[in-house]
Amino acid sequence: MITNEVRPPAVAGMFYEREPDKLRSHINEFMIEAEPKKINGKILGIVSPHAGYFYSGKTAAYGYKLLKGQKIDTVIVISPSHYEYFKGVSVYNGSAYMTPLGVVEVDNQLRDSIAEHKGIISISKAGHTREHALEVQIPFLQMVLDEFKIVPIVMGDQKREYCQTLAEVLAEELVGKNIVMVASSDLSHYYTHEVANELDSKVQKHIESFNHNRLMKDLEEENVQACGGGPIITVMQASQLLGADKSKVLYRCDSSEASGDFRQVVGYLSAVFYKEI
C-alpha cells in the first residue's frame, strides 16, 4: 500500500554523524581526500560501499565526487537486505527518505512505472525500515546534487533471475531520462588483509572488464564475496542496456586502511559505468 510516510534515519549517530554540520564537514573531508580520475562520458551507474563512514566514506567519495554539480533528476539506489529476507524486490511505498541533511522525495511516478512490471517487483516497506546500506548513500547524494528525487530499492533475494529482470525493467524505464543508478555493496568480510585483497581483486577484474555474467558466476560459486552483488550486477547490466560501454574502478581498499587492523577486514570498492563521449 502506498503511503505518505517519511522514512526516518535509522543509523544516524552510528554509521555517520547525527548532527548536520558535523555530517557535512565529515563528507567534505572525504571529498577533499578523494581524487578520482576524470571520466569522459555520461555516468549511468556507480558502485558505492555502505559501511560506517569512518571505514568506507573515503571510498564512497570517489564515486560521488564525479556526480558533484551534475543535473540529475532522480537517483535509483539499489541495496541488499541485511535484516529481512523476502522474495523479489521492494520499492519503497512511502513518500520520502529523511537524513540529518533533510528530506529527499521519492520519485512516485517512476516508482509506480517500475512496479507496473508485475512479478518480482512490488511497492512495499519490506527491507526498508532498518536497512543501512541504502540510507548511507543518501547524505552523499545530498552533498553533491542540488535538487533530485530517489527511487529506493531493496533486493530481498539477489539470485540471477531477479537481477536480470530488474536490470531489464530499469533499462526500459530509464531510456531518455536524466537518471543515475547506485549499487550499494561492500566486498569480502572478516578475512585477513591478504586474503581479502585476493578475493576482492577478482571482483575488481570483473567490474573493469564489464562482465556481469562472470561476476554472477563467481558469486554463485562462492569464489568471491559482495553482500550487494545483486545490486552491482543489476546496475552493470542496466547500464550496458542503456548504452554504457566503459567501466572503471575508481578506488579499492579495506577497513585496515582506517583501523590499522589487518587481521579481519571488510573490503570496499567504488566504480562507475559510463557511456564514453
Buried (B, 14 or more C-beta within 10 A) or exposed (E): EBEEEBBEBBBBEEBBBEEBEEBBEBBEBBBEEBEBEEBEBBBBBBBBBBBBBEBBBBBBBBBBBBBEEBEBBBBBBBBBBBEBEBEBBBBBBBBBBBBBBEEBBBBBEBBEBBBEBEEBBBBBBBBBEEBBBBBBBBBBBBBBBEEBBBBBBBBBBBBBEBBBBBBBBBBBBBEEEEBBBBBBBBBBBEBBBEEBBEBBBBBBBBBEEBBBEBBBBBBEEEEBBBBBBBBBBBBBBBBBBBBBEBBBBBBBBBBBBBBEEBEBBBBBBBBBBBBEE
